[in-house]
């Protein structure tokens, strides 16, 4: 199993303009995969594509039009072997009592419905080859909860259920469904976009010796999709050693 190989695989990575998505595009490209990088932000996406050699598709996958654009590109340019549903994010850290409904709606849209729409659109193409993979990048928030995380937790739980249900519905077909659930990952944008304040975002990681980085999650994705076809990693939960749970973190 150490010989996980992605050479020659055609892989779609969503949310590819920064963070885990950009790191995944870079690693998979370096390992010989043919990567299609997808994101809304054209300037950032072009930078990723130019530095990695990936094919870039500018599309807002929270819309039916954006998903259609991606599906047309995929089917018209050689199909797909692996879909990495990475697009998503968190908004706000309020209690349930004080939470903004608009934040909850946005999180459901960008995490749950984006994964649903993209998976539905590319499933026919994934069925065309000898076998395909659907990766859903959730979070440890999909496995437990924490104060101030209600909206994100709810969205990630729902996204996880897409993966677990799809695995049951596709049994017997040569399609693997894989969930990657990272804990504390320090990237340039996740906490900042969630909290809207640089100082508050930095406090999320304060005192933590070594939070995960985007490249760690990218390696987990590479390993799971590169394993022999008879092996399916149903769900891989990964955290830094300093994080024992969503609420217990060593900040010494």
C-alpha positions as CSV (number, residue, x, y, z in Angstrom):
1,X,0.0,0.0,0.0
2,X,3.0,2.3,0.2
3,X,3.1,2.2,-3.6
4,X,0.0,4.4,-4.0
5,X,0.2,5.6,-7.6
6,X,-1.8,8.4,-9.3
7,X,0.3,8.4,-12.5
8,X,-1.9,9.1,-15.6
9,X,-5.2,9.5,-13.6
10,X,-7.4,12.4,-14.7
11,X,-8.4,14.2,-11.5
12,X,-10.8,17.1,-11.0
13,X,-10.0,19.2,-7.8
14,X,-12.6,21.8,-6.7
15,X,-11.8,24.7,-4.5
16,X,-8.4,24.7,-6.2
17,X,-7.4,28.4,-6.0
18,X,-5.9,28.2,-2.4
19,X,-5.3,26.1,0.7
20,X,-6.0,22.4,0.5
21,X,-7.2,22.6,-3.1
22,X,-4.1,24.3,-4.4
23,X,-1.8,22.0,-2.5
24,X,-3.7,19.0,-3.8
25,X,-3.4,20.2,-7.4
26,X,0.4,20.7,-6.9
27,X,1.0,17.3,-5.3
28,X,-1.1,15.3,-7.8
29,X,0.5,17.1,-10.8
30,X,4.0,16.4,-9.4
31,X,3.0,12.7,-9.1
32,X,2.1,12.4,-12.7
33,X,-1.7,13.0,-12.6
34,X,-3.5,15.0,-15.3
35,X,-5.3,17.6,-13.1
36,X,-8.3,19.8,-13.8
37,X,-8.3,22.6,-11.2
38,X,-11.6,24.3,-10.6
39,X,-12.4,27.5,-8.7
40,X,-14.4,30.8,-8.8
41,X,-11.4,33.2,-8.6
42,X,-9.8,33.4,-12.0
43,X,-6.7,35.3,-11.0
44,X,-5.7,32.9,-8.1
45,X,-6.7,29.8,-10.2
46,X,-4.5,30.9,-13.1
47,X,-1.5,31.2,-10.8
48,X,-2.1,27.7,-9.5
49,X,-2.5,26.4,-13.1
50,X,0.7,28.1,-14.3
51,X,2.8,26.9,-11.4
52,X,1.6,23.3,-11.6
53,X,0.7,22.7,-15.3
54,X,-2.9,21.9,-14.4
55,X,-5.8,22.6,-16.6
56,X,-7.9,25.4,-15.2
57,X,-11.7,25.8,-15.3
58,X,-13.2,28.9,-13.8
59,X,-16.6,28.0,-12.5
60,X,-18.8,28.8,-9.5
61,X,-19.9,25.3,-8.5
62,X,-22.5,26.7,-6.1
63,X,-24.5,27.4,-9.3
64,X,-26.1,25.1,-11.9
65,X,-24.4,27.1,-14.6
66,X,-20.9,26.6,-13.1
67,X,-21.4,22.9,-12.7
68,X,-22.6,22.6,-16.3
69,X,-19.5,24.4,-17.5
70,X,-17.3,22.0,-15.6
71,X,-19.1,18.9,-16.8
72,X,-19.0,20.0,-20.4
73,X,-15.2,20.7,-20.1
74,X,-14.6,17.3,-18.6
75,X,-16.7,15.3,-21.1
76,X,-15.2,17.2,-24.0
77,X,-11.6,16.8,-23.0
78,X,-11.0,13.2,-22.0
79,X,-13.3,12.3,-19.1
80,X,-12.4,11.9,-15.5
81,X,-11.0,9.2,-13.2
82,X,-11.2,11.0,-9.8
83,X,-13.4,13.8,-8.4
84,X,-12.0,15.6,-5.3
85,X,-14.9,17.6,-3.8
86,X,-12.8,20.1,-1.8
87,X,-14.8,23.3,-2.3
88,X,-16.4,24.6,0.8
89,X,-15.7,26.7,3.9
90,X,-17.0,28.2,7.2
91,X,-18.7,31.5,7.9
92,X,-19.0,32.9,11.4
93,X,-18.5,31.4,14.9
94,X,-21.6,32.5,16.6
95,X,-23.7,30.4,19.0
96,X,-26.9,28.8,17.8
97,X,-28.8,31.5,19.6
98,X,-27.0,34.4,17.8
99,X,-26.1,32.7,14.5
100,X,-26.9,34.5,11.3
101,X,-29.3,32.5,9.1
102,X,-27.5,33.9,6.0
103,X,-24.2,32.4,7.2
104,X,-26.0,29.0,7.7
105,X,-27.5,29.2,4.2
106,X,-24.2,30.1,2.6
107,X,-22.4,27.2,4.4
108,X,-25.1,24.7,3.3
109,X,-24.8,26.0,-0.3
110,X,-21.0,26.0,-0.6
111,X,-20.4,22.7,1.3
112,X,-23.4,20.5,0.7
113,X,-25.1,21.6,-2.5
114,X,-21.8,22.2,-4.3
115,X,-20.7,18.6,-3.5
116,X,-24.1,17.3,-4.5
117,X,-24.3,19.1,-7.8
118,X,-20.7,18.4,-8.8
119,X,-21.0,14.7,-7.9
120,X,-24.3,14.3,-9.8
121,X,-22.9,16.1,-12.9
122,X,-19.6,14.0,-13.1
123,X,-20.9,10.6,-12.0
124,X,-21.8,9.6,-15.6
125,X,-18.2,10.4,-16.7
126,X,-16.7,8.6,-13.7
127,X,-18.7,5.5,-14.8
128,X,-17.1,5.4,-18.3
129,X,-13.7,4.0,-17.4
130,X,-12.4,1.0,-15.5
131,X,-13.2,2.6,-12.2
132,X,-13.6,6.0,-10.6
133,X,-13.1,7.7,-7.3
134,X,-15.2,10.3,-5.5
135,X,-13.4,12.1,-2.7
136,X,-15.3,14.3,-0.3
137,X,-13.2,16.6,1.9
138,X,-15.3,17.2,5.0
139,X,-13.9,18.0,8.5
140,X,-13.7,16.6,12.0
141,X,-16.7,18.9,12.3
142,X,-18.6,16.2,10.3
143,X,-17.9,13.7,13.2
144,X,-18.5,15.8,16.3
145,X,-19.5,19.3,17.3
146,X,-18.2,22.3,19.3
147,X,-19.5,25.6,20.7
148,X,-19.7,28.3,18.0
149,X,-19.6,25.8,15.2
150,X,-23.3,24.9,14.8
151,X,-23.7,26.0,11.2
152,X,-20.5,24.6,10.0
153,X,-21.0,21.4,11.9
154,X,-24.5,21.0,10.4
155,X,-23.2,21.5,6.9
156,X,-20.3,19.2,7.2
157,X,-22.4,16.5,8.8
158,X,-24.7,16.8,5.8
159,X,-21.8,16.6,3.4
160,X,-20.5,13.5,5.1
161,X,-23.9,11.9,4.7
162,X,-23.6,12.4,0.9
163,X,-20.5,10.3,0.9
164,X,-21.7,7.6,3.2
165,X,-25.1,7.2,1.4
166,X,-23.5,7.3,-2.0
167,X,-21.2,4.5,-1.0
168,X,-24.2,2.3,-0.3
169,X,-26.0,3.3,-3.4
170,X,-23.1,2.6,-5.7
171,X,-22.1,-0.8,-4.2
172,X,-21.3,-3.2,-7.0
173,X,-20.0,-0.5,-9.3
174,X,-16.3,0.1,-9.6
175,X,-16.5,3.5,-7.9
176,X,-14.8,4.2,-4.6
177,X,-16.3,6.9,-2.3
178,X,-13.7,8.3,0.1
179,X,-14.2,10.8,2.9
180,X,-11.2,12.8,4.2
181,X,-11.9,14.6,7.5
182,X,-9.2,17.0,8.6
183,X,-9.0,18.7,12.0
184,X,-7.1,21.8,12.6
185,X,-5.4,22.8,9.3
186,X,-3.6,26.2,9.2
187,X,-4.1,27.7,5.7
188,X,-3.9,31.3,4.6
189,X,-7.6,31.8,4.2
190,X,-9.9,29.4,6.1
191,X,-10.0,31.1,9.5
192,X,-9.7,34.5,8.0
193,X,-12.7,34.0,5.7
194,X,-14.6,32.5,8.6
195,X,-14.0,35.3,11.1
196,X,-13.3,38.2,8.8
197,X,-10.5,39.5,11.1
198,X,-6.8,38.7,10.8
199,X,-6.0,38.9,14.5
200,X,-9.0,36.7,15.4
201,X,-8.0,34.2,12.7
202,X,-4.4,33.9,14.1
203,X,-5.8,33.2,17.5
204,X,-7.4,30.0,16.2
205,X,-3.9,28.5,16.0
206,X,-2.3,30.3,19.0
207,X,0.0,28.1,21.0
208,X,-0.5,25.1,18.8
209,X,3.0,23.8,18.1
210,X,2.3,22.1,14.7
211,X,-1.2,22.4,13.2
212,X,-1.8,20.4,10.0
213,X,-0.9,22.2,6.8
214,X,-2.6,22.0,3.4
215,X,0.1,19.7,2.1
216,X,-0.7,17.1,4.8
217,X,-4.3,16.8,3.6
218,X,-3.1,16.7,0.0
219,X,-0.9,13.7,0.8
220,X,-3.9,11.9,2.4
221,X,-5.9,12.5,-0.8
222,X,-3.1,11.3,-3.0
223,X,-2.6,8.1,-0.9
224,X,-6.3,7.1,-0.8
225,X,-6.9,7.6,-4.6
226,X,-3.6,5.9,-5.5
227,X,-4.2,2.7,-3.6
228,X,-5.0,-0.6,-5.5
229,X,-8.6,-0.6,-6.9
230,X,-9.8,-3.3,-4.4
231,X,-9.0,-1.0,-1.4
232,X,-11.4,1.7,-0.3
233,X,-10.6,4.1,2.5
234,X,-14.2,4.8,3.6
235,X,-13.3,7.6,6.0
236,X,-9.9,9.0,7.1
237,X,-10.0,11.3,10.1
238,X,-6.7,13.3,10.5
239,X,-5.6,15.8,13.2
240,X,-2.4,17.3,14.4
241,X,-1.0,15.5,17.4
242,X,-1.8,18.6,19.6
243,X,-5.5,18.2,18.9
244,X,-7.2,15.3,20.7
245,X,-10.8,16.4,19.7
246,X,-12.7,19.4,18.3
247,X,-12.5,20.9,21.8
248,X,-9.4,19.5,23.4
249,X,-6.2,21.2,22.0
250,X,-2.8,21.5,23.6
251,X,-1.9,25.2,23.4
252,X,1.3,25.2,25.5
